[in-house]
Amino acid sequence: MSKEPLFQDSSSESTLQDSISPTAYKFRLQDFVVGAQMLFVAFGALVLVPILAGLDPNVALFTSGLGTLCFQLVTGGKVPVYLASSFAFIAPITFSIDKYGLPETLSGLAAAGALYLVLSLIIFWGGSGIIIRVLPSVVTGPVIMVIGLGLAPTAVKMASEAGEGYSERVAIAVAMVSLLATMVTAILGRGFLKLVPILVGIVVGYLVSLPLSLVDFTALAQAPWLEIPSFTTPSFSLPAILFILPVAIAPAIEHIGDVLAIGSVTDNNYLRVPGLHRTLLGDGIATTLAAFLGGPPNTTYSEVTGAVALTKAFNPAIMTWSAIIAILLSFSGKLEALLQTIPIPVMGGILIVLFGTIVVIGMNSMVQAEEDLLQPRNIAIIGAILMLGVGGMSFKAGAFALEGIGLSSIVGVLLNLLLPQGDSV
């Protein structure tokens, strides 16, 4: 008896055509190595987010793998993408943990995933056009920029602050080495190397830190080889939910761009099959599930899309292998301890370019949309979002507080809906 593909739905063509298509789901043992390679591409950013946000990197590994598997189930195993930690939530998570606590923050992250569900239903009923009308690039672009600009002080502090056993000068020197290694790899790297500039930056910075006594292996030596990740469950907190929920707007719009990008690589219209509503729903379920276990929100990784384009590995089942490997690695106590030994200046140097990249992505989204940035209406919307977000404007009413990214996002949406269209300058 012939073996049927693991995922099928009514929109698929004949089994024969699916088996011939390079984008058909085919789970094969020989794809294990390619799956490990895809995870390697995502690994640097995947573990960096939870370390910076104060979460467990092993939990992030587990939830990224589990989230990717859920995404494949929702989308019928048709889209070759890998889901992992989202940089957009670093600042909100860090601030929320300090103000409300980790379990309360997780309830906000779970609500962010639920927002994706609402957006997917809107798209299912009214089409993707309604989302673009409410959240055009003139709103989402500046919000993305606010996320990056808001993180700038964190990156600079990590790259320049003295620590136990080393001076400020040493910290800056190590950070600059990591920064340059990341930049040079991104600019001059070829083939697979060009896809892993973050990992190269971490490794080079780590090696430079060793003779400078910035690395402490005590925890690594004491850590067990096998260990269950430190899962944490959420605790309902309305203030934390209202604080984090607006932040999910920008990543939701980025999701559309990621789906279009992987579609152009594989020459498939994923907005039609399986449909944007399904990909967004899969992303939302992965994010909510991660929050219920103590992990950061998940998002589709453009680095992995680049790896798919380079290797021509279009089979979505390869990402199943990546997810399985991530889940297995999450039970390694030694791996978690090793990640915790990465010196702060090393991470600070890499974050300077990473957070700067977030700002550029926001700018580029407006350029790609061919927005007239000097049009008075656009100046008003963009200016308000940037100033309120970067300036730290806060609106408080009792226990409720709306500030930073969340406040600027809501203001941007309202201005876009309320301000009349005007003539270009």
N, C-alpha and C positions, 0 to 999 in steps of 0.2 A: 504493500500500500504506500502511495506517495505521501510524503510528509508535507502538511499544509503550513504556510507561513504562520508565525506566531500571532501576528496582528492582521486582521482583515475587517473591512466594513463595506457597506453597500455602495460606497462611492468608488471602490477599487475596480480596476479592469480585470480581465480574465487572469487566472492563475498563471497561465503560460506567459502572458505579457509581463506580469509582475516578476516572474522568475528571471526574465531576460533583462529587465530594467536595472541599471546600476544603483538606483535609489530604492529598490525594493528591500524590505526587511528580511535579512537572511542571517540567522544566528549560527555562527560557525566557530569551532574551536580555534581555527587558525587565525582568527581576528583578534585573539587575546592580546598580542603584542601591539597591534595598532591601537587597540582600546587603551592600553597602558600609556602609549605615546600621547594620545589625546588628553588623558588625565594629567600627564606631565606638563603639557602646555598650560593647562588651567591651574596647576597646583600652586604656583607662587601667589597669585591674587586670591585664590580660594582660601588659603590659610592665613594670609596677611590681614584680611578683613576681620575675622574673629579675634585675632591677637590684638589689633588696634582698638576694637570695640569692647574688649573685655569679656569675650565669650570663649568657649572651649574650642580650639581648632579641630580636635577629634570629633566633636559633635557636629561641627561644620562639614567635615568630611562625610560623616554618616548621612546627614540630612541632604547634602548635595547629591550623593548617590541615590538615596531614596527618592528625592524630588525628581531627579532625572527619570527614574523608572515610572513614577506617577505621570510625568509629562508624556512619556511614550504611550502609556495606557490610554490617556485622554485623547491623544492625537492619532491613535491607531498605528503608532510606530512608523510614521511617515517622514518625520523631520529629523535630520542628523545634527542635533544640537546637544550641548551639555549645559546643565544648569548648576550654578555655584554662587558663592557669596557676592552680594551686591555692594559696590562701593558707595552708592548713593545714600545708604543708611548709616554709614560710620558715625558721622557727627550726631544725628538724632539719637542713635542707640546709646552712645557715650553720655550725652547730656541727660537722656531719660533715665539711664541706670543710676546716675548720680542723684537725680532729683526724686525719682519714684521707686527705684529698686529694679533688680533683674526680672523677677516674675511679672511685675506690673508692666515692664517694658515689653516683655514677650506677648502680653495681651494686645498691645498696640501693633506689634508686628503681625500677629494673627489677623487683626482687623485689616491691615494693609493687604494681606492676601485675599481677604473677603471682598475688598474693593475691586480687585481684579475680576472676581466673580460677577459683580454688578456691571462692570464695564463689558464683560463678555456677553452678558444678557442683552445689554443695550445694543451691542454690535450685531447680535443674532437677530434682534427684532428690527433695528433701524439701519443696519449697515455701518461700515467703518467711517463713513463720511461724517456722521454726527459727532464722533469723537474728535475728528480733525477740526470741525467747526468750533467746538467748545474749547479744545486744547490745541490751538495752532502753534507753530514753531515760535511765534512771537511771544507766547506765554511759556512754553516748555523750555525753549532755548535759554532764556535768562534764569529760569529756575535751576536748570542744570549748572549754569555758571555760578549761581549762588552756592550750590553744594560744594563745588571745587574751591571757590574763594573763601568760604567759611571754614574750610579745612586747612587753609594756608598756615595760620598760626601754629596748628598742631604739628605740621610737617617741619616748620622752621625750628620749633622748640625741640623736637626729637633729634634734629640734625645738629643742634648747637649747644645743647645743655650738658654740663659736666655731670658725671656719674661717679659711682663708687670705684675709686682706683684710677680714674682718668680725668684729664682736664678738658676745658671747653675747646682748646685748640685741637686736642687729639680727636674729640668728637666731630668737630667740623671737618678735619682731614679725612677721617674714615667715611663720613657722610658724602663728601665730595668724590671719593674714590668709587663708592657704590653708585652715586649719581652718574658719573662719567661712564662707568661700565655699562649701566643700563642704557644710556643715550647712544653710546657707540654701537652697542649690539643692535639697538632698534634702527639705527641709521645705516650701518655698514654690514650688518649681519646678512648672511645668505642662507637660503633654504630653511631648514628646520630651526637653525640658530636664531633666525630673525623673529621667530614666534615666541621665544622664551627670554626676552630681555630682562624681565623681572627676576627670574631664577638666576640668570647670569650675574645680575647686580648683587643679589643676595650672596651668592657663592664667592664672588670676588671680594666683596666687603667683609664677609666672614673670614676668609683666608688672611686678609690684611689685619683683622682684629686679633687673630690668634697670638702673634708675637707681642702684641701690645697689651695682653692680659685683659682683654675686654670680654672674654668668653669664660663662663663658669660651668664646668661639667659636673658639678656635685649632684645636681638634681637628675641628670642623665644617668649617672652611675647607680643611683638609688631607685630609679623607675623600673617597674616590672615590664617584662616583654609583652605580656597580654594584660589588658585592662579594659573594663567596660567604660565607655565614654560617660562623662558626668552630665547626664541628661537633667534638664530642669523644666518643670511645667509652669505654664503661665498662671497669673492671678489677676482677675478682672480689675481694671483701673480705668475709669472713664477719662480722667485727665491725661493719662499716658496714651490712650487710644486717640483722643482728639489732637494730641501733640504730634503723633507719628503719622496718622492717616493721610494728611495732605502731602507728605513726602512721597507717597506712592504714585502720585500723578506723573511725575517726570519719568521714572522707570517704566511705567506702563506705556508711555509714548515711545520710549527707547525700544521697547519690545517690538513694536511695529517695524522699526528700522532694522532690527536684528533678523526678523522673519523675512523681510524683503531681501536682506543681504544673503542669507543662506539660500533663498530661492533663486537669486541670480547666479550663485555658485553652482547649484545643481540643475539649473534650468527647469525649475518647477514653480508653479504658482501656489505657494502654501497659503496665501490669503483666501484661495478658493477651496483647495483640498489640502489639509483637513479643514481649513477655515481659520480666520483670525480669532473668532470667538473660542475655538477649541485650544489654540496655542496660548491665548491669554488665560483661559481657564486652567490649563495645565500649569502655567507659571504661578497662578494664584494658589492653586492647591498645594504646589510644592512649597510656596512661601509660608502658608498657614501651617502645614505639617511640620516644617522646620521650626516654627515658633513654638509649637506644642511640645517640642523635644529640647528646646533651648538653643537652636541654631539661628544663624542670620538669615535674612530673606534671600531667596534664590532669584537668579536672573540668567538669561541666555548669555553665553560668553562669546564675544566677537573674536577673541584669540583662537578659540576652537574652530570658529568658522573659517579663519585664515588657514588653520591647519588642514581643514577639509579641502579647501581650495588648492593647497599645495600638494597634498598627497592623493587627491582625487578619490578619497575614501568616502564615497557617498552612502554606503550602507548604514542605515540608522542603528542596526544591531551592534555596530562598533561602540556606540555610546552606551549600550547596555553593558558591555564589558567594562567600559570606563566607570560606570556606576557601581558595578559589582566590586571592582578593585578598590574604589574609594571606601565602600562600606567595610571591606576586609581590613584596609589600612587603619580605619578609625578605631580598631580594637588594639592598636599597638601603643602601649604606654611609653616605650622608648621613643617613638616618633613624636609624640606630644612633647616629651621632655626636650628632645632635640630642637624642636621649633621654638621652645621657650628660651633656648640659649642664644638665639639671634640677637646681637647687640642692638640697643635702641638707635644709636647713630646710623647703623646700616639701614634700618627700616626708614629712618628719617630722610636719608639721602634719596632713596627710591621714591618715597612719597612726594617729594618735591616735584618730580616729573609726572607722577601718577595723578596727583591732584590738579596739576597744571593741565594735564590732558583732559580732565573732566571739564575744565573751563573752555578749552578749545573745542571740545565736542559740542558744547552748548552754542558757541559762536557759529560753528560749522553748520549746525542744524538750521539756523536762520539763513545762512548763505545758500545752502542747498535748496531751501524753499523760495529763494529769490525774493526775500522780504525787503521792502524799501525801508531801511532803518532810519531814514531822515524824514519819513512821513510823520507829521505831528502826533497822530494817534499811536503809532508804534513807539515813538520817543516817550510818550506818556506812560505806556504800559511797561516797556523795558526798563525805563528809568525808575519807576516805582518799585518794580520787583527787585532790581539790583540794590537800590538804596535801603529798602525795608529789610531785605534779606541779609545783606552784608553788614548793615548798620546795627542789626540786632533789635529792631523794633519789637516791642512786646505788648500784647493786649491781655489784661488779666481781669477776671471776675470771680472772686472767691478762690476756690481750688482750681478753677479752669484757667488755663494759660495758653495763648496762641502766640507764637513768636518765631523768628528766624525763617527757615525754609517753609514751614507750614503756613505762616501768616502771609509771606510773599506769594506763595502759590495761590492761596484763596483770593488775595487782592488782584493778582494777575488774571485769574479766571473771571472775576466779577467785572473788572475793567474791560476785558475783551467782549463781554456780553452786553455791557451797558453803554460804552462809549460809541458815539456814532461814527460811521465811516467818513473820512475826510479826504481832501485832495493831497496828492504828493507834493513835496517841496520842489 
